[in-house]
């Protein structure tokens, strides 16, 4: 972005001639692009203000739009994290650390009041625990499936966490190139659509409600194409 380019130029200008030359050489040989394939970088107008608040230990007031509602909150920011090309703010609300997607924050005001940062708070350690807890809550249910070698390959690309469980649980199947395994899943309706990303390379055996949801979704898709034919 333009802001990043400006910061880069300021940093280069502050270095000695030798250090600046080394930095330029590194920049010409190594490049990091954190945005996944087929995705676009988010427009984050409030990111500089959030970074300033984090750096200066200042409280912020902002509007946050979650999946279900929108609210205005006063937060104590602890740090910013970039994961998979997306930015997140770790901040306390009513004394409890929470995670906020930066793209869902708006109307950010940096306040004069000092933020309360707990003694000994380590952002990296907190983030590792938060990610683990989030994934455990999100993928708490287990499904029995029949999956092909090609299905496992696709799963590694689209749902790596689920692929890990498949690798650990798989056992020989009833036909060549296929095996039985377990995969974690979220809500039934959402997971039915996710499982269909594997096409005919997977079959849900249990629970019956997930199997029925996958069948209903597949039938609905097939019906759309029959109507267009």
MARBA-3410 file (N, C-alpha, C, O; in Angstrom, 1 decimal):
229
0.8,-1.2,0.0,0.0,0.0,0.0,0.9,1.2,0.0,2.1,1.1,0.2 ~ 0.3,2.4,-0.2,1.0,3.7,-0.2,1.6,3.9,1.1,2.7,4.4,1.3 ~ 0.8,3.6,2.2,1.4,3.8,3.6,2.6,3.0,3.8,3.6,3.5,4.4 ~ 2.6,1.7,3.4,3.7,0.9,3.6,4.9,1.4,2.8,6.1,1.3,3.3 ~ 4.7,1.8,1.6,5.8,2.4,0.8,6.5,3.6,1.5,7.7,3.8,1.5
5.6,4.4,2.1,6.1,5.6,2.8,6.9,5.2,4.0,8.0,5.8,4.2 ~ 6.4,4.3,4.8,7.2,3.8,5.9,8.5,3.2,5.5,9.5,3.5,6.1 ~ 8.5,2.5,4.4,9.8,1.8,3.9,10.8,2.9,3.6,12.0,2.8,3.9 ~ 10.4,3.9,2.9,11.3,5.0,2.5,11.9,5.7,3.7,13.0,6.1,3.8 ~ 11.0,6.0,4.7,11.5,6.6,6.0,12.5,5.7,6.7,13.5,6.2,7.2
12.2,4.4,6.7,13.2,3.5,7.4,14.5,3.5,6.7,15.6,3.5,7.3 ~ 14.5,3.4,5.3,15.7,3.4,4.6,16.5,4.7,4.8,17.7,4.7,4.9 ~ 15.8,5.8,4.8,16.5,7.1,5.0,17.1,7.2,6.4,18.1,8.0,6.5 ~ 16.6,6.5,7.4,17.2,6.6,8.7,18.4,5.7,8.9,19.1,5.8,9.9 ~ 18.7,4.8,7.9,19.8,3.9,8.0,21.1,4.5,7.5,21.1,5.4,6.8
22.2,3.9,8.0,23.5,4.3,7.4,23.6,3.9,6.0,22.8,3.0,5.5 ~ 24.5,4.4,5.3,24.7,4.1,3.8,24.9,2.6,3.6,24.3,2.0,2.7 ~ 25.7,1.9,4.5,26.0,0.5,4.4,24.7,-0.3,4.7,24.4,-1.2,3.9 ~ 24.0,0.0,5.8,22.8,-0.7,6.2,21.7,-0.5,5.1,21.0,-1.5,4.8 ~ 21.6,0.7,4.6,20.6,1.0,3.6,20.8,0.1,2.3,19.9,-0.4,1.7
22.1,0.0,1.9,22.4,-0.8,0.7,22.1,-2.3,1.0,21.6,-2.9,0.1 ~ 22.4,-2.7,2.2,22.1,-4.1,2.5,20.6,-4.4,2.5,20.1,-5.4,2.0 ~ 19.8,-3.4,3.1,18.4,-3.5,3.1,17.8,-3.5,1.7,16.9,-4.3,1.4 ~ 18.3,-2.7,0.8,17.9,-2.7,-0.6,18.2,-4.0,-1.3,17.4,-4.5,-2.1 ~ 19.3,-4.6,-1.0,19.7,-5.8,-1.6,18.8,-7.0,-1.1,18.3,-7.8,-2.0
18.4,-7.0,0.2,17.5,-8.0,0.7,16.2,-7.8,0.0,15.5,-8.8,-0.4 ~ 15.7,-6.6,-0.1,14.4,-6.3,-0.6,14.3,-6.7,-2.1,13.2,-7.0,-2.6 ~ 15.4,-6.7,-2.8,15.4,-7.1,-4.2,15.4,-8.6,-4.4,15.2,-9.0,-5.5 ~ 15.7,-9.3,-3.4,15.8,-10.8,-3.5,14.8,-11.6,-2.7,14.6,-12.7,-3.0 ~ 14.1,-10.9,-1.7,13.1,-11.6,-0.9,11.9,-10.8,-0.9,11.9,-9.6,-0.6
10.7,-11.4,-1.2,9.5,-10.7,-1.1,8.4,-11.5,-0.5,8.3,-12.7,-0.8 ~ 7.7,-11.0,0.5,6.6,-11.7,1.2,5.3,-11.2,0.7,5.0,-10.0,0.8 ~ 4.4,-12.1,0.2,3.1,-11.8,-0.2,2.1,-12.6,0.7,1.9,-13.8,0.4 ~ 1.5,-12.0,1.8,0.8,-12.8,2.7,-0.6,-13.1,2.3,-1.3,-13.9,3.0 ~ -1.1,-12.6,1.1,-2.5,-12.8,0.7,-2.5,-14.2,-0.1,-1.8,-14.4,-1.0
-3.5,-15.1,0.3,-3.6,-16.4,-0.3,-4.0,-16.2,-1.8,-4.5,-15.2,-2.2 ~ -3.8,-17.3,-2.6,-4.2,-17.3,-4.0,-5.7,-17.0,-4.1,-6.5,-17.5,-3.3 ~ -6.0,-16.3,-5.1,-7.4,-16.0,-5.5,-8.1,-15.1,-4.4,-9.3,-15.0,-4.5 ~ -7.4,-14.5,-3.5,-7.9,-13.6,-2.6,-7.4,-12.2,-2.9,-6.4,-12.0,-3.6 ~ -8.0,-11.2,-2.3,-7.5,-9.8,-2.4,-7.2,-9.2,-1.1,-7.9,-9.5,-0.1
-6.3,-8.3,-1.0,-5.9,-7.7,0.2,-7.1,-6.8,0.7,-7.8,-6.2,-0.1 ~ -7.3,-6.8,2.0,-8.4,-6.0,2.5,-8.0,-4.5,2.6,-6.9,-4.2,2.7 ~ -9.0,-3.7,2.4,-8.8,-2.2,2.6,-9.1,-1.9,4.0,-10.2,-2.0,4.5 ~ -8.0,-1.4,4.7,-8.0,-1.2,6.1,-7.7,0.2,6.5,-6.6,0.5,6.9 ~ -8.7,1.1,6.3,-8.4,2.5,6.5,-8.0,2.8,8.0,-7.3,3.8,8.2
-8.5,2.0,8.9,-8.3,2.3,10.3,-7.1,1.6,10.9,-6.8,1.8,12.1 ~ -6.4,0.9,10.1,-5.2,0.1,10.6,-4.1,1.0,11.2,-3.6,0.7,12.2 ~ -3.8,2.2,10.5,-2.8,3.1,11.1,-3.2,3.6,12.4,-2.3,3.7,13.3 ~ -4.4,4.0,12.6,-4.9,4.5,13.9,-4.8,3.4,15.0,-4.4,3.7,16.1 ~ -5.2,2.2,14.6,-5.1,1.1,15.6,-3.6,0.8,16.0,-3.3,0.5,17.1
-2.7,0.8,15.0,-1.3,0.6,15.2,-0.8,1.7,16.2,0.0,1.4,17.1 ~ -1.2,2.9,16.0,-0.8,4.0,16.8,-1.3,3.8,18.3,-0.5,4.0,19.2 ~ -2.5,3.4,18.4,-3.1,3.1,19.7,-2.3,2.0,20.4,-2.1,2.1,21.6 ~ -2.0,0.9,19.7,-1.3,-0.2,20.3,0.1,0.3,20.7,0.6,-0.1,21.8 ~ 0.8,1.0,19.9,2.1,1.5,20.2,2.2,2.4,21.4,3.1,2.4,22.2
1.2,3.3,21.4,1.2,4.3,22.5,0.4,3.9,23.8,0.3,4.6,24.7 ~ -0.1,2.7,23.7,-0.9,2.2,24.9,-2.1,3.1,25.2,-2.2,3.6,26.3 ~ -2.9,3.4,24.2,-4.1,4.2,24.3,-5.4,3.4,24.1,-5.4,2.6,23.2 ~ -6.4,3.8,24.8,-7.7,3.2,24.6,-8.3,3.6,23.3,-7.9,4.7,22.8 ~ -9.2,2.8,22.8,-9.9,3.2,21.5,-11.4,3.0,21.7,-11.8,2.3,22.6
-12.1,3.8,20.9,-13.6,3.6,20.8,-13.8,3.3,19.4,-13.4,4.0,18.5 ~ -14.6,2.2,19.1,-14.8,1.8,17.7,-16.1,1.1,17.6,-16.7,0.6,18.6 ~ -16.7,1.1,16.4,-17.8,0.2,16.1,-17.4,-1.1,15.5,-16.5,-1.1,14.6 ~ -18.0,-2.2,16.0,-17.6,-3.5,15.5,-18.8,-4.2,15.0,-19.8,-4.3,15.7 ~ -18.7,-4.7,13.8,-19.8,-5.5,13.1,-19.4,-6.9,13.1,-18.5,-7.4,12.4
-20.1,-7.7,14.0,-19.9,-9.2,14.0,-20.8,-9.8,13.0,-21.5,-9.1,12.3 ~ -20.9,-11.1,13.0,-21.8,-11.8,12.0,-23.2,-11.6,12.4,-24.1,-11.6,11.5 ~ -23.5,-11.3,13.7,-24.9,-11.2,14.1,-25.4,-9.8,14.5,-26.6,-9.5,14.5 ~ -24.5,-8.9,14.8,-24.9,-7.6,15.3,-23.8,-6.6,15.1,-22.6,-6.9,14.7 ~ -24.1,-5.3,15.4,-23.1,-4.2,15.4,-23.2,-3.5,16.7,-24.3,-3.2,17.2
-22.1,-3.1,17.2,-22.0,-2.4,18.5,-20.9,-1.5,18.6,-19.9,-1.6,17.8 ~ -20.9,-0.5,19.5,-19.8,0.4,19.7,-19.2,0.1,21.1,-19.9,0.0,22.1 ~ -17.9,-0.1,21.1,-17.2,-0.5,22.3,-15.9,0.4,22.6,-15.3,0.9,21.6 ~ -15.6,0.5,23.8,-14.4,1.1,24.3,-13.4,-0.1,24.7,-13.8,-0.9,25.5 ~ -12.3,-0.1,24.0,-11.4,-1.3,24.1,-10.0,-0.9,24.6,-9.5,0.3,24.4
-9.3,-1.8,25.3,-7.9,-1.7,25.7,-7.1,-2.5,24.7,-7.1,-3.7,24.9 ~ -6.5,-1.9,23.7,-5.8,-2.7,22.7,-4.4,-3.3,23.2,-3.7,-2.6,23.9 ~ -4.2,-4.6,23.0,-3.0,-5.2,23.4,-2.0,-5.4,22.2,-0.8,-5.4,22.4 ~ -2.5,-5.7,21.0,-1.6,-5.9,19.9,-2.4,-6.2,18.6,-3.6,-6.5,18.6 ~ -1.6,-6.2,17.5,-2.2,-6.5,16.2,-1.5,-7.8,15.7,-0.3,-8.0,15.9
-2.3,-8.7,15.1,-1.8,-9.9,14.5,-2.3,-10.1,13.1,-3.4,-9.8,12.8 ~ -1.3,-10.5,12.2,-1.7,-10.8,10.9,-1.7,-12.3,10.7,-0.7,-13.0,10.9 ~ -2.8,-12.9,10.3,-2.9,-14.4,10.1,-3.5,-14.7,8.8,-4.7,-14.2,8.5 ~ -2.8,-15.4,7.9,-3.3,-15.7,6.6,-3.7,-14.5,5.8,-4.7,-14.6,5.0 ~ -3.0,-13.4,5.9,-3.3,-12.2,5.1,-4.3,-11.4,5.7,-4.7,-10.3,5.1
-4.9,-11.7,6.9,-6.0,-10.9,7.5,-5.4,-10.4,8.8,-4.6,-11.0,9.5 ~ -5.9,-9.1,9.2,-5.4,-8.5,10.4,-6.5,-8.6,11.5,-7.7,-8.5,11.2 ~ -6.0,-8.9,12.7,-6.8,-9.0,13.9,-6.3,-8.1,15.0,-5.1,-7.9,15.1 ~ -7.2,-7.5,15.8,-6.8,-6.8,16.9,-7.1,-7.6,18.2,-8.2,-8.1,18.3 ~ -6.1,-7.8,19.0,-6.4,-8.4,20.3,-6.5,-7.2,21.3,-5.6,-6.4,21.5
-7.7,-7.1,21.9,-8.0,-6.0,22.8,-9.0,-6.5,23.9,-9.7,-7.5,23.8 ~ -8.9,-5.8,25.1,-9.8,-6.2,26.2,-11.1,-5.4,26.2,-11.0,-4.2,26.0 ~ -12.2,-6.1,26.4,-13.4,-5.4,26.6,-14.0,-5.9,28.0,-14.1,-7.1,28.2 ~ -14.2,-4.9,28.9,-14.6,-5.2,30.2,-13.6,-6.1,30.9,-14.0,-7.0,31.7 ~ -12.3,-5.9,30.6,-11.2,-6.6,31.3,-10.9,-8.0,30.7,-9.9,-8.6,31.2
-11.6,-8.4,29.7,-11.4,-9.8,29.1,-10.8,-9.6,27.7,-11.4,-9.0,26.8 ~ -9.7,-10.3,27.4,-9.1,-10.2,26.1,-10.0,-10.9,25.0,-10.5,-12.0,25.3 ~ -10.2,-10.2,23.9,-11.0,-10.7,22.8,-10.3,-10.5,21.5,-9.3,-9.7,21.4 ~ -10.7,-11.1,20.5,-10.2,-11.0,19.1,-11.2,-10.3,18.2,-12.3,-10.7,18.1 ~ -10.7,-9.2,17.5,-11.6,-8.5,16.6,-10.9,-8.4,15.2,-9.8,-8.1,15.1
-11.7,-8.8,14.2,-11.2,-8.6,12.8,-11.2,-7.2,12.5,-12.2,-6.4,12.6 ~ -10.0,-6.7,12.1,-9.8,-5.3,11.8,-10.7,-4.8,10.7,-11.2,-3.7,10.8 ~ -11.0,-5.6,9.7,-11.8,-5.2,8.6,-13.2,-4.9,9.1,-14.0,-4.3,8.4 ~ -13.6,-5.4,10.3,-15.0,-5.2,10.8,-15.1,-4.1,11.8,-16.1,-3.8,12.4 ~ -13.9,-3.4,12.0,-13.9,-2.3,12.9,-14.0,-1.0,12.1,-13.5,-0.9,11.0
-14.8,0.0,12.6,-14.9,1.2,11.8,-15.1,2.4,12.8,-15.3,2.2,14.0 ~ -15.0,3.6,12.3,-15.1,4.8,13.2,-14.2,4.7,14.4,-14.7,4.9,15.5 ~ -13.0,4.4,14.2,-12.0,4.2,15.3,-11.6,5.6,15.8,-11.2,6.4,15.0 ~ -11.7,5.7,17.1,-11.2,6.9,17.8,-10.1,6.5,18.8,-10.3,5.6,19.6 ~ -9.0,7.1,18.7,-7.9,6.9,19.7,-8.1,7.9,20.8,-8.1,9.1,20.6
-8.3,7.4,22.0,-8.6,8.2,23.2,-7.4,8.7,23.9,-6.3,8.1,23.8 ~ -7.5,9.7,24.8,-6.4,10.1,25.6,-6.1,9.2,26.7,-5.0,9.2,27.3 ~ -7.1,8.4,27.2,-7.0,7.6,28.3,-6.0,6.4,28.0,-6.0,5.9,26.9 ~ -5.2,6.1,29.0,-4.2,5.0,28.9,-4.9,3.7,28.9,-5.8,3.5,29.6 ~ -4.4,2.8,28.0,-5.0,1.4,28.0,-4.4,0.6,29.2,-3.3,0.8,29.6
-5.2,-0.2,29.7,-4.8,-1.1,30.8,-4.2,-2.4,30.2,-5.0,-3.2,29.6 ~ -2.9,-2.6,30.3,-2.3,-3.8,29.7,-1.8,-4.7,30.9,-1.0,-4.2,31.7 ~ -2.3,-5.9,31.0,-1.9,-6.8,32.1,-0.4,-7.0,32.2,0.3,-7.1,31.1 ~ 0.2,-7.0,33.4,1.6,-7.3,33.5,1.9,-8.7,33.0,1.2,-9.6,33.2 ~ 3.0,-8.7,32.2,3.4,-10.0,31.7,2.7,-10.5,30.5,2.9,-11.7,30.1
1.8,-9.7,29.9,1.0,-10.2,28.8,2.0,-10.4,27.6,2.7,-9.5,27.2 ~ 1.9,-11.6,27.0,2.7,-11.9,25.8,1.8,-12.1,24.6,1.0,-13.1,24.7 ~ 1.8,-11.3,23.6,0.9,-11.4,22.5,1.0,-12.8,21.8,0.0,-13.4,21.5 ~ 2.2,-13.2,21.5,2.4,-14.4,20.7,1.8,-15.6,21.5,1.2,-16.5,20.9 ~ 2.1,-15.7,22.8,1.6,-16.8,23.6,0.1,-16.8,23.7,-0.5,-17.8,23.6
-0.5,-15.6,23.9,-1.9,-15.4,24.0,-2.6,-15.9,22.7,-3.6,-16.6,22.7 ~ -2.0,-15.5,21.6,-2.5,-15.8,20.2,-2.5,-17.3,20.0,-3.5,-17.8,19.5 ~ -1.4,-18.0,20.3,-1.4,-19.4,20.1,-2.5,-20.1,20.9,-3.1,-21.0,20.4 ~ -2.7,-19.7,22.1,-3.8,-20.3,22.9,-5.2,-20.0,22.3,-6.0,-20.9,22.3 ~ -5.3,-18.8,21.9,-6.6,-18.3,21.4,-7.0,-19.1,20.1,-8.1,-19.5,19.9
-6.0,-19.3,19.2,-6.2,-20.0,18.0,-6.5,-21.5,18.3,-7.5,-22.0,17.7 ~ -5.8,-22.1,19.2,-6.1,-23.5,19.5,-7.5,-23.6,20.1,-8.2,-24.6,19.7 ~ -7.9,-22.7,21.0,-9.2,-22.8,21.6,-10.3,-22.6,20.5,-11.3,-23.2,20.6 ~ -10.1,-21.6,19.6,-11.1,-21.3,18.6,-11.3,-22.5,17.7,-12.4,-22.9,17.4 ~ -10.2,-23.2,17.3,-10.3,-24.3,16.4,-11.0,-25.5,17.1,-11.7,-26.2,16.5
-10.7,-25.7,18.4,-11.3,-26.8,19.1,-12.8,-26.5,19.2,-13.6,-27.5,19.1 ~ -13.2,-25.3,19.5,-14.7,-25.0,19.6,-15.3,-25.2,18.2,-16.5,-25.7,18.2 ~ -14.7,-24.7,17.2,-15.3,-24.7,15.9,-15.4,-26.1,15.3,-16.4,-26.4,14.6 ~ -14.4,-26.9,15.5,-14.4,-28.3,15.0,-14.5,-29.3,16.0,-13.8,-30.3,16.1 ~ -15.6,-29.2,16.9,-15.7,-30.0,18.0,-16.5,-31.3,17.7,-16.4,-32.3,18.5
-17.2,-31.4,16.6,-18.0,-32.6,16.2,-17.2,-33.4,15.2,-16.4,-32.9,14.4 ~ -17.5,-34.7,15.3,-16.7,-35.7,14.4,-17.7,-36.4,13.5,-18.7,-36.9,14.0 ~ -17.3,-36.6,12.3,-18.0,-37.3,11.3,-17.2,-38.5,10.8,-16.0,-38.4,10.7 ~ -17.9,-39.6,10.6,-17.3,-40.8,9.9,-17.5,-40.7,8.4,-18.6,-40.5,8.0 ~ -16.4,-40.9,7.7,-16.5,-40.7,6.2,-15.8,-41.9,5.5,-14.9,-42.5,6.1
-16.1,-42.1,4.2,-15.4,-42.9,3.3,-14.8,-41.9,2.3,-15.5,-41.1,1.7 ~ -13.4,-41.9,2.2,-12.8,-40.9,1.4,-11.7,-41.5,0.5,-11.0,-42.5,0.9 ~ -11.5,-41.0,-0.7,-10.5,-41.5,-1.6,-9.2,-40.8,-1.4,-9.1,-39.8,-0.7 ~ -8.2,-41.4,-2.1,-6.8,-40.7,-2.0,-6.9,-39.3,-2.6,-6.3,-38.4,-2.1 ~ -7.7,-39.2,-3.7,-7.8,-37.9,-4.3,-8.6,-36.9,-3.4,-8.3,-35.7,-3.3
-9.6,-37.4,-2.7,-10.3,-36.6,-1.7,-9.4,-36.1,-0.6,-9.5,-35.0,-0.2 ~ -8.5,-37.0,-0.1,-7.5,-36.5,0.9,-6.6,-35.4,0.4,-6.3,-34.5,1.1 ~ -6.2,-35.6,-0.9,-5.4,-34.5,-1.5,-6.1,-33.2,-1.5,-5.5,-32.2,-1.2 ~ -7.4,-33.2,-2.0,-8.1,-32.0,-2.0,-8.3,-31.4,-0.6,-8.3,-30.2,-0.4 ~ -8.6,-32.3,0.3,-8.9,-31.8,1.7,-7.6,-31.1,2.3,-7.8,-30.1,3.0
-6.4,-31.6,1.9,-5.2,-31.0,2.4,-5.1,-29.6,1.9,-4.6,-28.7,2.6 ~ -5.6,-29.3,0.7,-5.6,-28.0,0.1,-6.6,-27.0,0.7,-6.4,-25.8,0.8 ~ -7.8,-27.5,0.9,-8.9,-26.6,1.3,-9.2,-26.6,2.8,-9.8,-25.6,3.3 ~ -8.9,-27.7,3.5,-9.2,-27.8,5.0,-8.1,-28.5,5.7,-8.3,-29.7,6.1 ~ -6.9,-27.9,5.8,-5.8,-28.6,6.4,-6.0,-29.2,7.8,-5.6,-30.3,8.1
-6.8,-28.5,8.7,-7.1,-29.0,10.0,-7.8,-30.3,9.9,-7.6,-31.3,10.7 ~ -8.8,-30.4,9.0,-9.6,-31.7,8.8,-8.7,-32.8,8.3,-8.9,-33.9,8.6 ~ -7.8,-32.4,7.4,-6.9,-33.4,6.7,-6.0,-34.0,7.8,-5.7,-35.2,7.7 ~ -5.6,-33.3,8.8,-4.8,-33.8,9.9,-5.5,-35.0,10.6,-4.9,-36.0,10.8 ~ -6.8,-34.8,10.9,-7.5,-35.8,11.5,-7.7,-37.0,10.6,-7.7,-38.2,11.1
-7.9,-36.8,9.3,-8.0,-37.9,8.4,-6.8,-38.8,8.4,-6.9,-40.0,8.4 ~ -5.6,-38.1,8.4,-4.4,-38.8,8.4,-4.2,-39.7,9.6,-3.8,-40.8,9.5 ~ -4.6,-39.1,10.8,-4.5,-39.9,12.0,-5.5,-41.0,12.2,-5.2,-42.0,12.9 ~ -6.6,-40.9,11.6,-7.7,-41.8,11.8,-8.0,-42.8,10.7,-8.8,-43.8,10.9 ~ -7.4,-42.6,9.6,-7.7,-43.5,8.4,-7.3,-44.9,8.6,-6.3,-45.2,9.2
-8.2,-45.8,8.0,-7.9,-47.2,8.0,-8.4,-47.8,6.7,-9.1,-47.1,5.9 ~ -8.0,-49.0,6.3,-8.3,-49.5,5.0,-9.8,-49.5,4.7,-10.6,-49.8,5.5 ~ -10.1,-49.2,3.4,-11.5,-49.1,3.0,-11.9,-50.4,2.4,-11.2,-51.4,2.4 ~ -13.1,-50.4,1.8,-13.7,-51.6,1.2,-13.4,-51.7,-0.3,-13.9,-52.6,-1.0 ~ -12.7,-50.7,-0.9,-12.3,-50.8,-2.3,-11.0,-50.0,-2.5,-10.7,-49.1,-1.8
-10.2,-50.4,-3.5,-8.9,-49.8,-3.8,-9.0,-48.3,-3.9,-9.8,-47.7,-4.5 ~ -8.0,-47.7,-3.3,-7.9,-46.2,-3.3,-8.8,-45.5,-2.4,-8.8,-44.3,-2.4 ~ -9.5,-46.2,-1.6,-10.4,-45.6,-0.6,-10.1,-46.1,0.8,-9.6,-47.2,1.0 ~ -10.5,-45.3,1.8,-10.3,-45.7,3.2,-11.4,-45.0,4.0,-12.0,-44.0,3.6 ~ -11.6,-45.6,5.2,-12.5,-45.0,6.2,-11.7,-44.1,7.1,-10.5,-44.3,7.4
-12.3,-43.0,7.5,-11.6,-42.0,8.4,-12.6,-41.2,9.1,-13.9,-41.3,9.0 ~ -12.1,-40.3,9.9,-13.0,-39.3,10.6,-12.5,-37.9,10.3,-11.3,-37.6,10.1 ~ -13.5,-37.0,10.2,-13.2,-35.6,10.0,-14.0,-34.7,11.0,-15.1,-35.1,11.4 ~ -13.4,-33.6,11.5,-14.1,-32.7,12.3,-15.0,-31.8,11.5,-14.7,-31.6,10.3 ~ -16.1,-31.3,12.1,-17.0,-30.4,11.3,-17.7,-29.4,12.2,-17.7,-29.6,13.5
-18.2,-28.4,11.6,-18.9,-27.3,12.4,-20.4,-27.6,12.4,-20.8,-28.7,12.7 ~ -21.2,-26.5,12.1,-22.6,-26.7,12.0,-23.0,-27.6,10.8,-22.2,-27.6,9.8 ~ -24.1,-28.3,10.8,-24.4,-29.2,9.8,-24.6,-28.5,8.4,-24.0,-29.0,7.5 ~ -25.3,-27.5,8.3,-25.6,-26.8,7.0,-24.3,-26.3,6.4,-24.0,-26.5,5.2 ~ -23.5,-25.6,7.2,-22.2,-25.0,6.7,-21.3,-26.2,6.3,-20.7,-26.1,5.2
-21.2,-27.2,7.1,-20.2,-28.3,6.8,-20.7,-29.1,5.6,-19.8,-29.6,4.9 ~ -22.0,-29.2,5.3,-22.4,-29.9,4.1,-21.9,-29.2,2.9,-21.4,-29.9,2.0 ~ -21.9,-27.9,2.9,-21.3,-27.2,1.7,-19.8,-27.3,1.6,-19.2,-27.5,0.5 ~ -19.1,-27.3,2.8,-17.7,-27.5,2.8,-17.3,-28.9,2.3,-16.4,-29.0,1.5 ~ -18.0,-29.9,2.7,-17.7,-31.3,2.3,-17.9,-31.5,0.8,-17.2,-32.2,0.2
-18.9,-30.8,0.3,-19.2,-30.9,-1.2,-18.0,-30.3,-2.0,-18.0,-30.5,-3.2 ~ -17.1,-29.6,-1.4,-16.0,-29.1,-2.1,-15.1,-30.3,-2.6,-14.3,-30.2,-3.6 ~ -15.3,-31.4,-2.0,-14.5,-32.6,-2.3,-15.2,-33.4,-3.4,-14.7,-34.4,-3.9 ~ -16.4,-33.0,-3.8,-17.2,-33.6,-4.9,-17.5,-35.1,-4.5,-18.0,-35.4,-3.4 ~ -17.3,-36.0,-5.5,-17.6,-37.4,-5.3,-16.5,-38.2,-4.6,-16.6,-39.4,-4.6
-15.5,-37.5,-4.2,-14.3,-38.2,-3.6,-14.5,-38.4,-2.1,-13.6,-38.9,-1.4 ~ -15.7,-38.1,-1.5,-16.0,-38.4,-0.1,-17.4,-38.7,0.1,-18.3,-38.3,-0.7 ~ -17.7,-39.6,1.0,-19.1,-40.0,1.4,-19.2,-39.9,2.9,-18.4,-40.6,3.6 ~ -20.2,-39.2,3.4,-20.4,-39.1,4.8,-21.2,-40.3,5.3,-22.3,-40.6,4.7 ~ -20.7,-41.1,6.3,-21.4,-42.2,6.8,-22.2,-41.9,8.0,-23.3,-42.5,8.2
-21.7,-41.0,8.9,-22.3,-40.7,10.1,-21.8,-39.3,10.6,-20.6,-39.0,10.3 ~ -22.6,-38.5,11.3,-23.9,-38.8,11.8,-24.9,-38.7,10.6,-24.7,-38.0,9.6 ~ -26.1,-39.2,10.8,-27.1,-39.2,9.7,-27.6,-37.8,9.3,-27.9,-37.6,8.2 ~ -27.6,-36.9,10.3,-28.1,-35.6,9.9,-27.1,-34.8,9.0,-27.5,-34.0,8.2 ~ -25.8,-35.1,9.2,-24.8,-34.5,8.3,-24.9,-35.2,6.9,-24.8,-34.5,5.9
-25.0,-36.5,6.9,-25.2,-37.2,5.6,-26.4,-36.7,4.8,-26.4,-36.5,3.6 ~ -27.5,-36.5,5.6,-28.7,-36.0,4.9,-28.6,-34.6,4.4,-29.1,-34.3,3.3 ~ -27.9,-33.8,5.1,-27.6,-32.4,4.7,-26.8,-32.3,3.4,-27.1,-31.5,2.6 ~ -25.8,-33.2,3.4,-24.9,-33.2,2.2,-25.8,-33.7,1.0,-25.7,-33.1,-0.1 ~ -26.6,-34.7,1.2,-27.4,-35.2,0.1,-28.4,-34.2,-0.4,-28.6,-34.0,-1.6
-29.0,-33.5,0.6,-30.0,-32.4,0.2,-29.3,-31.3,-0.6,-29.9,-30.8,-1.5 ~ -28.1,-30.9,-0.1,-27.4,-29.8,-0.8,-27.0,-30.2,-2.2,-27.2,-29.5,-3.2 ~ -26.5,-31.5,-2.4,-26.1,-32.0,-3.7,-27.3,-32.1,-4.6,-27.2,-31.8,-5.8 ~ -28.5,-32.5,-4.1,-29.7,-32.6,-4.9,-30.2,-31.2,-5.3,-30.6,-31.1,-6.4 ~ -30.0,-30.2,-4.4,-30.4,-28.9,-4.8,-29.6,-28.3,-5.9,-30.0,-27.6,-6.8
-28.3,-28.6,-5.8,-27.3,-28.2,-6.9,-27.7,-28.8,-8.2,-27.8,-28.2,-9.3 ~ -27.9,-30.2,-8.2,-28.3,-30.9,-9.4,-29.6,-30.4,-10.0,-29.7,-30.3,-11.2 ~ -30.5,-30.0,-9.1,-31.8,-29.5,-9.6,-31.6,-28.2,-10.4,-32.3,-28.0,-11.4 ~ -30.7,-27.4,-9.9,-30.5,-26.1,-10.6,-30.0,-26.3,-12.0,-30.5,-25.6,-12.9 ~ -29.1,-27.3,-12.2,-28.6,-27.5,-13.5,-29.6,-28.2,-14.4,-29.6,-28.0,-15.6
-30.4,-29.1,-13.8,-31.5,-29.7,-14.6,-32.5,-28.7,-15.2,-32.9,-28.8,-16.3 ~ -32.8,-27.6,-14.4,-33.7,-26.6,-14.8,-33.1,-25.8,-15.9,-33.8,-25.3,-16.8 ~ -31.8,-25.6,-15.9,-31.1,-24.8,-16.9,-30.9,-25.5,-18.2,-30.6,-24.9,-19.2 ~ -31.0,-26.8,-18.1,-30.7,-27.7,-19.3,-31.7,-27.5,-20.4,-31.7,-28.1,-21.5
END
